[in-house]
Amino acid sequence: MRRTILSFLSLFAVLPLAAQQPDDAEPLQKFARVYRYLTELYVDEEPMAPVIEGAIVGMLERLDPHSAYLSAEEMRGVRESLDGEFSGIGVEFNVLHDTVVVVNTVPGGPAERAGLRANDRIVRIDTLDAVGLSRADVPKYLRGRRGTKVAVGVLRRGVPEPLHFTLVRDRIPIHTVDAAYRISDSVGYIKVNRFGHTTLTEFREAYRRLGRPEGLILDLQGNGGGLLDEAIGLAGFFLPRGVVVVSTEGRAVPATDFETQSPGEDLRGRLVVLIDESSASGSEVVAGAIQDWDRGVIIGRPSFGKGLVQRQIPLPDGSAVRLTVARYHTPSGRVIQRPYEKGNRREYYLDHLRRYDDRLRDSLDAGAPAYRTLRTGRTVYGGGGIRPDVLVAPDTAGYSDYCARLVREGVFSDFVNDWLDRSRDSLMRAYADFSAFESGFDVSDTLLEALKEEGARRGVAFDAAGYAASGTILRTQLKALAAQRLFGSDAYYRIVNPQLNGAYVEAVAVLNDWKRRGVPLLEAKN
């Protein structure tokens, strides 16, 4: 109990003396007095650790949406996500107003395969009501031994009834580069899912393995950020030594420019960066620097707009406080952070959903401030997030409720597992390599009929219209998952990207006709 309050008070000991104003003394004395009254007079003997932690959380919730308290157990999870691995369902989450909110799904993890999405609310885990769980408690129920099952109930915006998923826990990938492959003799593709300790090393290895392609698609779609140093290093891969990648400014910390420390390895190759509404923080640092220095073309949808710098301050009991201490600015001066009202985190995240619905509005419609890029002086826009040079709307025509039910109720995942368990050996005999599989394998009508029958057997009634709308998606995903099992994660993206990723298709077209379609995008308009 005493250790917890000391952990809390020790936070103030690490602040510069100039930041501790005389007026701070009275509120601190008030807090200490209430703490003493609780311990000495309260009717029941209560453990004070959760009370103090609740007070810390309450204080931080009155600030910006990204300052946060992390318990000792949560800190262990943070270290695992950057350095190690664990067995679970593969979601990044937050607890907002007593509800577990999916922030992102781990690429290739059980949650992503089953169809969980960012912003889903997990309200039930097996038979447990998940509403009211603390951040520290959630991993206890979602993690577990590999191969064991967990059922989760989810509320999804726009869907009136709860959704039910059955997930099989699996080892969560620790690699930050999901895929790297050659699209053609001159064009390569590398997908980075987050920025961890090994990202730049992984990226360099992937780039060299591709033979240093003349054109590159850097896919940061769904990349929620991570370590700033790694993001700066990745941007520096494409920029010369000594140029600013990002700058920070804050009340209690000096303004700082973060510059590239070494000559870039790819300074002249054709470059396209893909982003979407889930690209945040470090992804926005990279995309913003590439755009401001006119080094490459940004394609996709406007990014999240998370441009607040947190300093993680460890406390003696193993917990930590993440305090926002500064804001990120792109090299041209744009503020990456989108507007927010202090203490109103719910509205902040709801606004993100509204921006997603309105994601392709013209940059000028919102009265966004205009900036000039640093090499050619072309116009780019601020106002929060990074706005692509080429906007690509998502193709939602093929997604039906029938397809969604097959995925979220575990039918699709279980069917694929059973099918591949039965068919792996015959597929391996028939297709010696990926090229043979890509050109020679087609998902048969018989296989789809078996999927429909399995769905009906498990309560997903056949919907002819939904099936007709989603046929291409089902066939593509079945083929891609088989390719992944047989030939690795690269193979999955090599099947899916040309069929289901509109930004990728546009990027390939731009790179293949660079002089006519790429170069003009990087030039100022008179």
C-alpha positions, 0 to 999 in steps of 0.5 A, spaced: 500 500 500 505 504 502 509 502 496 503 504 491 503 511 493 510 512 493 510 510 486 505 515 485 509 521 488 515 519 485 513 521 479 513 528 481 521 527 483 523 526 476 520 532 473 525 538 473 524 543 478 522 549 474 516 545 472 513 544 479 510 551 481 508 553 488 501 552 487 502 545 486 503 544 493 496 545 495 493 540 491 498 534 493 497 536 500 490 535 499 491 528 495 495 526 501 490 528 506 484 524 503 489 518 502 490 518 510 483 519 511 481 513 507 486 509 510 484 511 517 477 512 517 473 508 512 468 504 514 471 497 511 479 495 510 480 496 503 486 495 499 489 502 497 493 500 491 487 499 486 484 506 489 491 509 487 491 507 481 484 509 479 486 516 481 492 516 477 487 513 471 482 519 473 487 524 472 490 522 466 483 521 463 482 529 464 488 530 459 490 528 452 487 522 449 494 518 449 497 520 456 496 513 460 498 509 466 500 502 465 500 497 471 506 493 472 503 487 468 501 491 462 508 494 462 510 486 461 506 486 456 509 492 452 516 489 453 513 482 450 510 486 444 516 489 442 521 484 444 518 477 445 512 473 443 506 470 447 500 465 445 494 469 445 488 471 440 493 477 437 489 484 438 492 490 441 487 493 445 485 499 450 480 500 456 475 505 454 469 507 459 470 500 462 469 497 455 475 493 452 476 496 445 480 493 439 485 498 437 488 493 432 489 486 430 496 483 429 497 481 422 496 473 421 494 472 428 487 469 430 483 475 431 485 478 424 484 471 421 477 470 424 475 477 422 475 482 428 476 489 427 479 495 430 474 499 434 470 492 435 468 492 443 469 485 446 464 485 451 464 477 453 470 472 454 468 465 454 462 466 460 465 472 463 462 479 462 468 483 460 465 490 461 469 492 467 475 488 466 481 492 468 487 493 462 491 488 467 486 483 467 484 482 460 490 479 458 489 473 463 483 471 459 485 472 452 492 469 453 493 462 454 496 455 451 497 455 444 491 451 441 486 452 446 480 456 444 476 462 447 470 465 445 469 472 445 462 476 444 463 483 440 459 489 439 461 492 432 459 499 430 453 499 425 451 492 427 445 491 432 446 485 435 453 482 438 457 478 434 460 471 436 467 469 434 471 462 436 478 463 436 484 458 437 490 461 441 496 461 437 503 464 437 503 471 436 508 474 430 514 478 433 517 480 426 515 487 424 516 486 416 510 481 414 512 480 407 517 482 402 517 480 394 518 482 387 512 484 383 516 485 377 524 485 375 524 492 377 519 493 382 519 490 389 514 490 395 515 490 403 510 491 408 512 493 415 506 492 420 509 496 426 516 499 428 519 495 433 527 494 435 528 490 429 524 493 424 530 497 420 534 491 420 529 486 418 527 492 412 534 492 410 535 485 410 528 484 406 530 490 401 537 487 399 534 480 399 530 483 393 536 485 390 535 493 391 529 494 386 529 500 382 522 501 384 519 500 391 512 499 394 513 501 402 506 498 405 504 502 412 497 500 411 494 498 418 501 500 421 499 503 428 507 506 430 511 503 435 519 506 436 520 513 434 528 511 432 526 505 428 521 510 424 526 515 423 531 510 421 526 507 416 525 514 413 532 515 413 533 509 408 530 514 403 533 520 404 540 524 405 544 525 411 542 531 415 535 532 413 530 533 418 525 527 419 520 530 424 521 535 429 518 536 436 516 541 441 513 542 448 512 546 454 517 542 458 522 539 453 526 543 448 524 543 441 528 538 437 529 536 430 531 529 428 535 528 422 538 523 418 544 520 421 547 517 415 546 517 407 540 513 405 541 507 401 535 508 396 535 516 394 533 515 387 529 509 386 521 510 384 518 510 391 510 509 393 508 509 400 501 506 402 497 508 408 490 508 411 486 510 416 489 505 421 496 508 419 498 512 425 504 515 429 511 512 426 507 511 420 505 518 419 512 520 421 515 516 415 510 518 410 510 525 412 517 526 411 517 522 404 512 527 402 515 533 405 521 532 401 518 530 395 521 523 395 516 519 393 508 518 392 503 517 398 497 513 396 491 510 400 487 514 405 488 519 410 492 517 416 489 516 423 493 523 426 496 521 432 502 526 433 503 526 440 510 524 443 509 520 450 515 520 455 514 513 459 516 514 466 517 508 470 515 507 477 518 503 482 513 497 482 514 496 475 508 500 473 509 506 468 506 513 466 506 515 459 505 523 459 504 527 453 510 532 453 511 534 445 507 534 439 510 531 432 511 536 426 513 534 419 519 537 416 514 542 412 511 544 419 505 540 419 502 538 426 501 530 425 496 530 431 489 531 429 484 536 434 482 533 440 478 536 446 482 535 453 478 530 457 473 527 452 477 521 449 470 518 447 469 524 442 476 523 440 475 516 437 468 517 435 471 523 431 476 518 428 470 513 426 466 519 422 473 521 419 473 514 416 466 514 413 468 521 410 475 519 409 475 521 401 473 528 402 477 533 398 483 536 403 480 543 401 473 542 404 475 542 411 479 548 410 485 545 412 492 549 412 496 549 406 504 548 406 509 547 401 514 541 400 521 542 401 524 540 394 519 542 389 514 547 393 508 543 391 502 544 396 500 539 401 495 540 407 495 539 415 490 539 419 491 532 422 494 526 419 497 525 412 493 526 406 495 522 400 497 524 394 493 519 391 486 517 394 483 510 393 477 508 396 476 501 399 472 496 395 466 494 399 462 491 394 464 484 395 463 484 402 456 481 404 453 479 411 453 472 409 461 472 408 462 476 414 458 471 418 462 465 416 468 469 418 466 472 425 463 465 427 469 461 426 466 457 420 471 460 415 477 459 419 475 452 421 474 450 414 480 452 412 484 449 417 480 442 416 481 443 408 489 444 409 490 439 414 487 434 409 490 437 402 497 439 404 500 433 402 497 433 395 497 440 394 505 440 395 505 434 390 501 438 385 505 445 386 512 445 387 513 452 388 509 458 388 509 460 381 506 453 379 501 454 385 499 461 383 498 460 375 495 453 376 491 452 382 483 455 382 478 454 388 473 449 385 466 450 386 466 443 389 470 446 395 466 452 395 460 448 396 463 444 402 464 451 405 457 453 404 455 446 407 459 447 413 456 454 414 449 451 414 451 446 419 453 451 424 447 455 423 450 460 418 444 460 413 446 460 405 444 467 402 445 466 395 445 474 394 451 474 399 454 469 396 454 472 389 457 478 392 462 475 396 464 469 391 471 473 389 473 474 396 472 467 398 476 464 393 481 469 393 482 468 401 482 461 400 487 461 395 491 466 399 491 462 406 493 455 402 499 459 399 501 462 406 501 455 409 505 452 403 510 458 401 510 463 407 507 469 409 509 473 402 505 468 398 499 470 402 500 478 400 502 476 393 495 473 392 491 478 396 494 484 394 492 484 386 485 482 388 483 486 394 488 491 395 486 497 391 491 502 393 496 496 391 493 496 384 494 503 384 501 503 386 503 498 381 500 502 376 504 509 378 510 505 378 510 502 372 508 509 368 513 513 373 514 518 368 507 520 366 504 518 373 509 519 378 513 524 377 508 530 375 505 528 382 511 530 385 512 537 382 509 544 384 502 546 380 503 553 377 
